[in-house]
Amino acid sequence: MTFCLGIKTKYGIVGLSDTRITSGTETTTSKKVFTVNREKHSFFIMTSGLRSVRDKAITYFTEVIEDQDEDFTKLYKAVNEFGHQVKRVALEDKANLEEAGLNFNLFSIIGGQLEEDKTPKLYLLYPQGNWIEIRRGTPFVSIGNTGAGNPVLRRSLQYEDSLDYAMKCAFLAFDATRISANDVDYPIDTVVLENDQYHTIERRFEQKELEHISSFWNQRIKEAIKELPADVLAKAFQDISFAPESQ
């Protein structure tokens, strides 16, 4: 499993992914983010699914970008092309994978801004090659092991928030997932793309750099629980006697 998250705010896009790869009983670390930075042209792809499908689709897509980069002036065009490459891999490998008991599976988060995009865009691409755009109503999308992190995002995140705030929310969503699942772990990779900058900043963080944030958050949660205005819940501990029903 994996954890990948993209967040779109009025100021740009942030993304975060873990690097844990699980194969049977073995675990390894591998990058799950692919980035492209060119003049007036920047985007990233995060993936969740079979590693062999991901690597093959990225390889095919990279060749297309190198040969036809000028054809992609809006991000949705690049998303469509990556979808075509995923479908190409499906035609080549899906039957053999399913015969071996493996589901053809690759979900992708694609975010960026190309020269004719008025603002950065964020998309979720399905294994079938179709996609949806992530908009301000629900300004985030996650793939992989997503259940534990969603409450943090739904309670805290809004489209108007700063990129710094969004990154903090992204980390807390990852941290909640890491605690709940043994197939999501450090190191993590982050990407940041500000409006009209056309350059995605990528950074890797090790656990030692961030564990103090986890400790701080855990302590704050404990303190907040103790301070909850929840006197009414004391009734749960009271012995309540009920009057007998009248005959």
Rosetta blueprint (number, residue, H / E / L):
1 M L
2 T L
3 F E
4 C E
5 L E
6 G E
7 I E
8 K E
9 T E
10 K L
11 Y L
12 G E
13 I E
14 V E
15 G E
16 L E
17 S E
18 D E
19 T L
20 R E
21 I E
22 T E
23 S E
24 G L
25 T L
26 E E
27 T E
28 T E
29 T E
30 S L
31 K L
32 K L
33 V E
34 F E
35 T E
36 V E
37 N E
38 R E
39 E L
40 K L
41 H E
42 S E
43 F E
44 F E
45 I E
46 M E
47 T E
48 S E
49 G E
50 L L
51 R H
52 S H
53 V H
54 R H
55 D H
56 K H
57 A H
58 I H
59 T H
60 Y H
61 F H
62 T H
63 E H
64 V H
65 I H
66 E H
67 D H
68 Q H
69 D H
70 E H
71 D H
72 F L
73 T L
74 K L
75 L H
76 Y H
77 K H
78 A H
79 V H
80 N H
81 E H
82 F H
83 G H
84 H H
85 Q H
86 V H
87 K H
88 R H
89 V H
90 A H
91 L H
92 E H
93 D H
94 K H
95 A H
96 N H
97 L H
98 E H
99 E H
100 A L
101 G L
102 L L
103 N L
104 F L
105 N L
106 L E
107 F E
108 S E
109 I E
110 I E
111 G E
112 G E
113 Q E
114 L E
115 E L
116 E L
117 D L
118 K L
119 T L
120 P L
121 K E
122 L E
123 Y E
124 L E
125 L E
126 Y L
127 P L
128 Q L
129 G L
130 N L
131 W E
132 I E
133 E E
134 I L
135 R L
136 R L
137 G L
138 T L
139 P L
140 F E
141 V E
142 S E
143 I E
144 G E
145 N L
146 T L
147 G L
148 A L
149 G L
150 N H
151 P H
152 V H
153 L H
154 R H
155 R H
156 S H
157 L L
158 Q L
159 Y L
160 E L
161 D L
162 S L
163 L H
164 D H
165 Y H
166 A H
167 M H
168 K H
169 C H
170 A H
171 F H
172 L H
173 A H
174 F H
175 D H
176 A H
177 T H
178 R H
179 I H
180 S H
181 A L
182 N L
183 D L
184 V L
185 D L
186 Y L
187 P L
188 I E
189 D E
190 T E
191 V E
192 V E
193 L E
194 E E
195 N L
196 D L
197 Q L
198 Y L
199 H L
200 T L
201 I E
202 E E
203 R E
204 R E
205 F E
206 E L
207 Q H
208 K H
209 E H
210 L H
211 E H
212 H H
213 I H
214 S H
215 S H
216 F H
217 W H
218 N H
219 Q H
220 R H
221 I H
222 K H
223 E H
224 A H
225 I H
226 K H
227 E L
228 L L
229 P L
230 A L
231 D H
232 V H
233 L H
234 A H
235 K H
236 A H
237 F H
238 Q L
239 D L
240 I L
241 S L
242 F L
243 A L
244 P L
245 E L
246 S L
247 Q L
